[in-house]
Amino acid sequence: MGCPMATSQDFVNWVCDPTVLDWRYLRWVLMAETASLQRWAHGTTHQTIYFPEVKAFHLAAPSVEEQRTIADVLGALDDKIESNRRVAAAAEALLEHALVGAPSGQTEPLSAVAEFRNGGAITKLANGAGPPIIRIKEMRSGIGGATLRTDVPIRAEHHVQPGDLLFSWSGTLLTVRWDGPAALLNQHVFRVDPRPGLQRWMVEAWVKQHLPSFRAIAEDKATTMGHIQRRHLDEASVVVPNDDELSRLHAQWTPVDQLRVGLLAEARSLVAIRDGLLPKLVSGAIRVPVSNDPEEGLGIAASQLEEEPAAS
C-alpha cells in the first residue's frame, strides 16, 4: 500500500500514503494482529520478522475516512484510559503522604490496625467457570485470558470486592486497591480489612511505609520465593492519630480515595471496551459511519458491541 519504512523506530514512524492508509489505523491493525505477526517471528531472546514475512501480510482496509474515524474512536478511549490513570496516580501519591503531617498519636503494631486475611489454595479448584481467581499476576495486570476461575463455593473471607485492599506477602510484595470485578483470593495474598474507625487508604499508606523493609526481609530469605511472616506485621509500628484527627482526615481525604478507586475501575472497564472493539473494528465486523466526533462514533460502535451477543 505504498508504505515504506522511513526509520528504524517503531511503526508509528512509518510513512504511508495518506490518501490510502492512515498511519494511526495501521497502528491499531498491527496491535490487533499481534498474535498473527508473532507466528512469523524468528528467535528467542530477540524476535525478528523478516521482510518476506512482512510482504505476506495483507491488509483489507476501508476508506481512509473510515480509517480515521476508527482511529479517532480507539484513540479517544486510549486518551480517557490514560487520563484516568494519571489522575488516580496523583491521588494515590497524595494519599500516601496524607498521614505524614498528622499530629502525634498512639504507636501501634501494623497488625493491630487491620485484619490481614490470607487467601486460600483456590487455584486447585479452578474449573473455568465462575468468578476470577486473584493471584499476584492479576494484582499486577488485572483479569486476562490466562486468569483462572471457579464456581466452587468458597468461604466469605476469600472473596474480594471492588475497592478492597490487597497485599501480596510472598514473591512480589506489593499493594493494590482492587479495581476489577468481584473475585476470589488465592493464597500468598492478604485481603486487608481496616479495623472500625480507620479507612482503607490509611491502612494502605501504613503498609506502603513498611514495604521497603518488608521487601528487604523477603529478599534475605534463602528460598526460591521470599516472603514475610505475620510476626513482621507485629514488629512494624505505625502512629494512629487521635479520634478528632481521624475524623478530620476521613472528611478531607476519603473523597479523594473514592475518586481514585472510581477512576481506576472506569479505566479497567474502558480497557475491556477498547479490547472488545479493536478486532471487530479493524476486521469490519463492526462499522462506524464517518464522523468528526469521536464520541459519536464510540457510542455507535459500543452499542453494536453490546447488541452482538443477542444477535448471535
C-alpha positions as a Markdown table, in Angstrom:
| # | Residue | x | y | z |
|---|---|---|---|---|
| 1 | Met | 0.0 | 0.0 | 0.0 |
| 2 | Gly | 2.9 | 2.4 | -0.6 |
| 3 | Cys | 4.1 | 2.3 | 3.0 |
| 4 | Pro | 7.9 | 2.2 | 3.0 |
| 5 | Met | 9.8 | 2.2 | 6.4 |
| 6 | Ala | 11.4 | 5.6 | 7.0 |
| 7 | Thr | 13.4 | 4.9 | 10.1 |
| 8 | Ser | 14.3 | 2.0 | 12.5 |
| 9 | Gln | 11.9 | 3.3 | 15.1 |
| 10 | Asp | 8.5 | 1.7 | 15.8 |
| 11 | Phe | 5.7 | 1.5 | 13.3 |
| 12 | Val | 4.3 | 4.9 | 14.4 |
| 13 | Asn | 7.0 | 6.5 | 12.4 |
| 14 | Trp | 6.2 | 4.6 | 9.2 |
| 15 | Val | 5.4 | 6.9 | 6.2 |
| 16 | Cys | 2.2 | 6.0 | 4.5 |
| 17 | Asp | 0.3 | 7.4 | 1.5 |
| 18 | Pro | -2.3 | 9.5 | 3.5 |
| 19 | Thr | -4.8 | 9.1 | 0.6 |
| 20 | Val | -4.7 | 5.3 | 1.0 |
| 21 | Leu | -3.8 | 4.5 | 4.6 |
| 22 | Asp | -4.0 | 6.4 | 7.9 |
| 23 | Trp | -0.9 | 5.5 | 10.0 |
| 24 | Arg | -2.9 | 5.6 | 13.2 |
| 25 | Tyr | -5.2 | 3.0 | 11.7 |
| 26 | Leu | -2.2 | 0.9 | 10.7 |
| 27 | Arg | -1.0 | 1.0 | 14.3 |
| 28 | Trp | -4.3 | -0.4 | 15.6 |
| 29 | Val | -4.3 | -3.1 | 12.9 |
| 30 | Leu | -0.9 | -4.2 | 13.9 |
| 31 | Met | -2.0 | -4.3 | 17.6 |
| 32 | Ala | -5.0 | -6.4 | 16.6 |
| 33 | Glu | -2.8 | -8.8 | 14.6 |
| 34 | Thr | 0.0 | -9.2 | 17.2 |
| 35 | Ala | -0.7 | -12.9 | 17.5 |
| 36 | Ser | -0.6 | -13.5 | 13.8 |
| 37 | Leu | 2.6 | -11.5 | 13.5 |
| 38 | Gln | 4.3 | -13.4 | 16.3 |
| 39 | Arg | 3.7 | -16.6 | 14.5 |
| 40 | Trp | 6.1 | -15.3 | 11.8 |
| 41 | Ala | 8.8 | -14.2 | 14.3 |
| 42 | His | 12.2 | -15.8 | 14.5 |
| 43 | Gly | 14.5 | -16.0 | 17.5 |
| 44 | Thr | 14.0 | -16.5 | 21.2 |
| 45 | Thr | 15.5 | -13.6 | 23.3 |
| 46 | His | 15.1 | -11.2 | 20.4 |
| 47 | Gln | 12.4 | -11.9 | 18.0 |
| 48 | Thr | 12.6 | -10.6 | 14.4 |
| 49 | Ile | 10.2 | -10.6 | 11.5 |
| 50 | Tyr | 12.0 | -10.6 | 8.1 |
| 51 | Phe | 10.9 | -8.7 | 5.0 |
| 52 | Pro | 9.5 | -11.7 | 3.2 |
| 53 | Glu | 7.1 | -12.4 | 6.1 |
| 54 | Val | 6.1 | -8.7 | 6.2 |
| 55 | Lys | 5.3 | -8.8 | 2.5 |
| 56 | Ala | 3.0 | -11.7 | 3.1 |
| 57 | Phe | 0.9 | -9.6 | 5.5 |
| 58 | His | -2.2 | -8.3 | 3.7 |
| 59 | Leu | -4.4 | -5.5 | 4.9 |
| 60 | Ala | -8.1 | -5.1 | 3.9 |
| 61 | Ala | -8.7 | -1.5 | 4.7 |
| 62 | Pro | -12.0 | 0.5 | 4.5 |
| 63 | Ser | -11.9 | 4.0 | 3.0 |
| 64 | Val | -9.3 | 6.3 | 4.5 |
| 65 | Glu | -12.1 | 8.4 | 6.0 |
| 66 | Glu | -13.5 | 5.4 | 7.9 |
| 67 | Gln | -9.9 | 4.5 | 8.9 |
| 68 | Arg | -9.5 | 7.9 | 10.5 |
| 69 | Thr | -12.9 | 7.6 | 12.3 |
| 70 | Ile | -11.9 | 4.2 | 13.7 |
| 71 | Ala | -8.5 | 5.6 | 14.8 |
| 72 | Asp | -10.3 | 8.5 | 16.4 |
| 73 | Val | -12.7 | 6.2 | 18.3 |
| 74 | Leu | -10.0 | 4.0 | 19.6 |
| 75 | Gly | -7.7 | 6.9 | 20.3 |
| 76 | Ala | -10.4 | 8.6 | 22.4 |
| 77 | Leu | -10.7 | 5.5 | 24.5 |
| 78 | Asp | -7.0 | 5.3 | 25.0 |
| 79 | Asp | -6.8 | 9.0 | 26.0 |
| 80 | Lys | -9.5 | 8.6 | 28.5 |
| 81 | Ile | -7.9 | 5.5 | 30.0 |
| 82 | Glu | -4.5 | 7.3 | 30.3 |
| 83 | Ser | -6.2 | 10.4 | 31.8 |
| 84 | Asn | -7.9 | 8.3 | 34.4 |
| 85 | Arg | -4.7 | 6.5 | 35.4 |
| 86 | Arg | -2.8 | 9.8 | 35.6 |
| 87 | Val | -5.3 | 11.4 | 37.9 |
| 88 | Ala | -5.6 | 8.2 | 40.0 |
| 89 | Ala | -1.8 | 8.0 | 40.3 |
| 90 | Ala | -1.7 | 11.6 | 41.5 |
| 91 | Ala | -4.5 | 10.9 | 44.1 |
| 92 | Glu | -2.5 | 7.9 | 45.3 |
| 93 | Ala | 0.6 | 9.9 | 45.8 |
| 94 | Leu | -1.4 | 12.5 | 47.8 |
| 95 | Leu | -2.9 | 9.8 | 50.0 |
| 96 | Glu | 0.5 | 8.2 | 50.7 |
| 97 | His | 1.6 | 11.5 | 52.4 |
| 98 | Ala | -1.7 | 12.5 | 54.0 |
| 99 | Leu | -0.8 | 11.0 | 57.3 |
| 100 | Val | 2.7 | 12.4 | 57.4 |
| 101 | Gly | 1.7 | 15.7 | 58.8 |
| 102 | Ala | -0.9 | 14.4 | 61.2 |
| 103 | Pro | -0.3 | 15.2 | 64.9 |
| 104 | Ser | 1.3 | 12.6 | 67.1 |
| 105 | Gly | -0.9 | 9.8 | 68.2 |
| 106 | Gln | -0.6 | 6.3 | 69.6 |
| 107 | Thr | 2.0 | 4.0 | 68.3 |
| 108 | Glu | 0.6 | 0.6 | 67.4 |
| 109 | Pro | 1.7 | -2.5 | 65.5 |
| 110 | Leu | 0.7 | -2.7 | 61.9 |
| 111 | Ser | -1.2 | -5.9 | 62.6 |
| 112 | Ala | -3.5 | -4.0 | 65.0 |
| 113 | Val | -4.9 | -1.5 | 62.5 |
| 114 | Ala | -6.4 | -4.1 | 60.2 |
| 115 | Glu | -7.3 | -7.7 | 59.8 |
| 116 | Phe | -4.8 | -9.4 | 57.3 |
| 117 | Arg | -6.9 | -12.2 | 55.8 |
| 118 | Asn | -4.8 | -14.7 | 53.8 |
| 119 | Gly | -6.3 | -16.1 | 50.6 |
| 120 | Gly | -6.8 | -19.9 | 50.1 |
| 121 | Ala | -5.5 | -22.6 | 47.9 |
| 122 | Ile | -8.2 | -21.8 | 45.3 |
| 123 | Thr | -6.3 | -22.4 | 42.0 |
| 124 | Lys | -6.6 | -26.1 | 42.5 |
| 125 | Leu | -10.3 | -25.7 | 42.4 |
| 126 | Ala | -10.2 | -23.9 | 39.1 |
| 127 | Asn | -12.8 | -25.2 | 36.5 |
| 128 | Gly | -13.0 | -22.4 | 34.1 |
| 129 | Ala | -16.4 | -21.1 | 35.3 |
| 130 | Gly | -17.5 | -18.5 | 37.9 |
| 131 | Pro | -15.6 | -15.6 | 39.4 |
| 132 | Pro | -11.9 | -14.9 | 38.6 |
| 133 | Ile | -9.2 | -16.0 | 41.0 |
| 134 | Ile | -6.8 | -13.3 | 42.1 |
| 135 | Arg | -3.1 | -14.3 | 42.1 |
| 136 | Ile | -0.1 | -11.9 | 42.2 |
| 137 | Lys | -0.3 | -11.9 | 38.4 |
| 138 | Glu | -3.8 | -10.5 | 38.5 |
| 139 | Met | -2.8 | -7.9 | 41.1 |
| 140 | Arg | -0.2 | -6.6 | 38.6 |
| 141 | Ser | -2.1 | -6.9 | 35.3 |
| 142 | Gly | -5.7 | -7.4 | 36.1 |
| 143 | Ile | -8.1 | -10.1 | 34.7 |
| 144 | Gly | -6.8 | -11.6 | 31.4 |
| 145 | Gly | -7.2 | -14.6 | 29.2 |
| 146 | Ala | -5.0 | -16.7 | 31.5 |
| 147 | Thr | -6.9 | -15.9 | 34.6 |
| 148 | Leu | -8.3 | -19.0 | 36.4 |
| 149 | Arg | -11.9 | -19.2 | 37.5 |
| 150 | Thr | -14.0 | -21.4 | 39.7 |
| 151 | Asp | -17.7 | -21.7 | 40.6 |
| 152 | Val | -16.9 | -23.9 | 43.6 |
| 153 | Pro | -18.4 | -22.4 | 46.8 |
| 154 | Ile | -15.6 | -20.5 | 48.6 |
| 155 | Arg | -15.6 | -19.1 | 52.1 |
| 156 | Ala | -16.6 | -15.5 | 52.5 |
| 157 | Glu | -13.2 | -14.4 | 53.9 |
| 158 | His | -11.6 | -15.4 | 50.5 |
| 159 | His | -14.0 | -13.1 | 48.5 |
| 160 | Val | -12.8 | -9.8 | 47.1 |
| 161 | Gln | -15.0 | -6.8 | 46.1 |
| 162 | Pro | -14.0 | -3.8 | 44.0 |
| 163 | Gly | -12.1 | -1.3 | 46.2 |
| 164 | Asp | -10.7 | -3.9 | 48.6 |
| 165 | Leu | -7.1 | -3.5 | 49.7 |
| 166 | Leu | -4.8 | -6.4 | 48.7 |
| 167 | Phe | -1.3 | -7.1 | 49.9 |
| 168 | Ser | 0.9 | -9.9 | 48.5 |
| 169 | Trp | 3.3 | -11.1 | 51.2 |
| 170 | Ser | 5.2 | -13.6 | 49.1 |
| 171 | Gly | 7.2 | -13.4 | 45.9 |
| 172 | Thr | 6.5 | -9.9 | 44.6 |
| 173 | Leu | 5.5 | -7.8 | 47.6 |
| 174 | Leu | 3.0 | -5.1 | 46.5 |
| 175 | Thr | -0.3 | -3.5 | 47.4 |
| 176 | Val | -3.2 | -2.7 | 45.1 |
| 177 | Arg | -6.7 | -1.4 | 45.5 |
| 178 | Trp | -8.7 | -4.0 | 43.5 |
| 179 | Asp | -10.4 | -2.3 | 40.6 |
| 180 | Gly | -11.7 | -5.5 | 38.9 |
| 181 | Pro | -14.9 | -7.4 | 39.3 |
| 182 | Ala | -15.9 | -9.4 | 42.4 |
| 183 | Ala | -13.3 | -12.2 | 42.6 |
| 184 | Leu | -11.7 | -14.9 | 44.8 |
| 185 | Leu | -8.4 | -14.5 | 46.6 |
| 186 | Asn | -5.7 | -17.1 | 46.2 |
| 187 | Gln | -3.0 | -17.9 | 48.8 |
| 188 | His | 0.1 | -15.6 | 49.3 |
| 189 | Val | -2.2 | -12.6 | 49.2 |
| 190 | Phe | -3.8 | -10.8 | 52.1 |
| 191 | Arg | -7.2 | -9.0 | 51.9 |
| 192 | Val | -6.5 | -6.2 | 54.3 |
| 193 | Asp | -9.7 | -5.1 | 56.2 |
| 194 | Pro | -9.2 | -1.9 | 58.3 |
| 195 | Arg | -10.5 | -2.0 | 61.9 |
| 196 | Pro | -13.5 | 0.1 | 62.7 |
| 197 | Gly | -12.7 | 3.9 | 62.7 |
| 198 | Leu | -9.9 | 3.6 | 60.1 |
| 199 | Gln | -10.1 | 3.9 | 56.4 |
| 200 | Arg | -8.6 | 1.6 | 53.7 |
| 201 | Trp | -6.4 | 4.4 | 52.3 |
| 202 | Met | -5.0 | 4.9 | 55.8 |
| 203 | Val | -4.0 | 1.3 | 56.2 |
| 204 | Glu | -2.7 | 1.2 | 52.6 |
| 205 | Ala | -0.4 | 4.2 | 53.4 |
| 206 | Trp | 0.9 | 2.5 | 56.5 |
| 207 | Val | 1.6 | -0.8 | 54.7 |
| 208 | Lys | 3.4 | 1.1 | 51.9 |
| 209 | Gln | 5.5 | 2.9 | 54.6 |
| 210 | His | 6.9 | -0.6 | 55.5 |
| 211 | Leu | 7.1 | -2.1 | 52.0 |
| 212 | Pro | 10.8 | -1.3 | 51.6 |
| 213 | Ser | 11.7 | -3.1 | 54.8 |
| 214 | Phe | 9.3 | -6.0 | 54.1 |
| 215 | Arg | 10.9 | -6.5 | 50.6 |
| 216 | Ala | 14.3 | -6.5 | 52.2 |
| 217 | Ile | 13.2 | -9.2 | 54.6 |
| 218 | Ala | 11.8 | -11.2 | 51.7 |
| 219 | Glu | 15.0 | -10.9 | 49.7 |
| 220 | Asp | 17.0 | -12.2 | 52.6 |
| 221 | Lys | 15.0 | -15.5 | 52.7 |
| 222 | Ala | 17.1 | -18.4 | 51.5 |
| 223 | Thr | 14.2 | -19.8 | 49.4 |
| 224 | Thr | 13.1 | -19.7 | 45.9 |
| 225 | Met | 10.2 | -17.4 | 46.8 |
| 226 | Gly | 10.9 | -14.8 | 49.5 |
| 227 | His | 8.2 | -13.8 | 51.9 |
| 228 | Ile | 7.4 | -12.1 | 55.2 |
| 229 | Gln | 5.7 | -13.7 | 58.2 |
| 230 | Arg | 2.9 | -12.4 | 60.4 |
| 231 | Arg | 5.4 | -11.5 | 63.1 |
| 232 | His | 6.8 | -8.9 | 60.8 |
| 233 | Leu | 3.4 | -7.2 | 60.8 |
| 234 | Asp | 3.5 | -7.3 | 64.6 |
| 235 | Glu | 7.0 | -5.7 | 64.6 |
| 236 | Ala | 6.2 | -2.9 | 62.2 |
| 237 | Ser | 4.8 | 0.1 | 64.0 |
| 238 | Val | 2.5 | 2.9 | 62.9 |
| 239 | Val | 1.3 | 6.1 | 64.5 |
| 240 | Val | -2.5 | 6.2 | 64.7 |
| 241 | Pro | -3.9 | 9.8 | 65.2 |
| 242 | Asn | -6.5 | 10.5 | 67.9 |
| 243 | Asp | -10.2 | 10.3 | 67.1 |
| 244 | Asp | -10.7 | 14.0 | 66.3 |
| 245 | Glu | -7.8 | 13.9 | 63.9 |
| 246 | Leu | -9.0 | 10.7 | 62.3 |
| 247 | Ser | -12.4 | 12.3 | 61.7 |
| 248 | Arg | -10.7 | 15.3 | 60.0 |
| 249 | Leu | -8.5 | 13.1 | 57.9 |
| 250 | His | -11.5 | 11.0 | 56.9 |
| 251 | Ala | -13.5 | 14.0 | 55.8 |
| 252 | Gln | -10.6 | 15.5 | 53.9 |
| 253 | Trp | -9.1 | 12.5 | 52.2 |
| 254 | Thr | -11.7 | 9.7 | 51.8 |
| 255 | Pro | -13.4 | 11.5 | 48.9 |
| 256 | Val | -10.0 | 11.6 | 47.2 |
| 257 | Asp | -9.7 | 7.9 | 47.7 |
| 258 | Gln | -13.2 | 7.2 | 46.4 |
| 259 | Leu | -12.3 | 9.3 | 43.3 |
| 260 | Arg | -9.2 | 7.3 | 42.8 |
| 261 | Val | -10.9 | 3.9 | 43.1 |
| 262 | Gly | -13.7 | 5.0 | 40.8 |
| 263 | Leu | -11.3 | 6.3 | 38.1 |
| 264 | Leu | -9.3 | 3.0 | 38.1 |
| 265 | Ala | -12.5 | 1.0 | 37.9 |
| 266 | Glu | -13.7 | 3.1 | 34.9 |
| 267 | Ala | -10.3 | 2.8 | 33.2 |
| 268 | Arg | -10.4 | -1.0 | 33.6 |
| 269 | Ser | -13.9 | -1.0 | 32.1 |
| 270 | Leu | -12.8 | 1.2 | 29.2 |
| 271 | Val | -9.9 | -1.2 | 28.5 |
| 272 | Ala | -12.3 | -4.0 | 28.2 |
| 273 | Ile | -14.5 | -2.0 | 25.7 |
| 274 | Arg | -11.4 | -1.0 | 23.7 |
| 275 | Asp | -10.1 | -4.5 | 23.5 |
| 276 | Gly | -13.5 | -5.8 | 22.5 |
| 277 | Leu | -13.9 | -3.2 | 19.8 |
| 278 | Leu | -10.4 | -3.3 | 18.3 |
| 279 | Pro | -10.6 | -6.7 | 16.4 |
| 280 | Lys | -14.2 | -6.0 | 15.3 |
| 281 | Leu | -13.5 | -2.5 | 14.0 |
| 282 | Val | -10.4 | -3.5 | 12.0 |
| 283 | Ser | -12.0 | -6.6 | 10.7 |
| 284 | Gly | -15.2 | -4.8 | 9.6 |
| 285 | Ala | -17.4 | -6.9 | 11.9 |
| 286 | Ile | -18.5 | -3.5 | 13.4 |
| 287 | Arg | -18.7 | -0.5 | 11.1 |
| 288 | Val | -18.9 | 3.1 | 12.2 |
| 289 | Pro | -20.2 | 6.0 | 10.0 |
| 290 | Val | -17.6 | 8.6 | 9.0 |
| 291 | Ser | -17.7 | 11.3 | 11.6 |
| 292 | Asn | -15.6 | 14.2 | 13.0 |
| 293 | Asp | -17.0 | 13.4 | 16.5 |
| 294 | Pro | -15.1 | 10.5 | 18.2 |
| 295 | Glu | -17.7 | 10.3 | 21.0 |
| 296 | Glu | -20.5 | 9.9 | 18.5 |
| 297 | Gly | -18.5 | 7.1 | 16.7 |
| 298 | Leu | -17.7 | 5.5 | 20.0 |
| 299 | Gly | -21.3 | 5.5 | 21.1 |
| 300 | Ile | -22.4 | 3.8 | 17.8 |
| 301 | Ala | -19.6 | 1.2 | 18.0 |
| 302 | Ala | -20.2 | 0.4 | 21.7 |
| 303 | Ser | -23.9 | -0.1 | 21.1 |
| 304 | Gln | -23.2 | -2.5 | 18.3 |
| 305 | Leu | -20.8 | -4.4 | 20.6 |
| 306 | Glu | -23.5 | -4.6 | 23.3 |
| 307 | Glu | -26.1 | -5.9 | 20.8 |
| 308 | Glu | -23.8 | -8.5 | 19.2 |
| 309 | Pro | -24.4 | -11.4 | 21.8 |
| 310 | Ala | -28.1 | -11.0 | 21.5 |
| 311 | Ala | -27.8 | -11.3 | 17.7 |
| 312 | Ser | -25.6 | -14.4 | 17.8 |
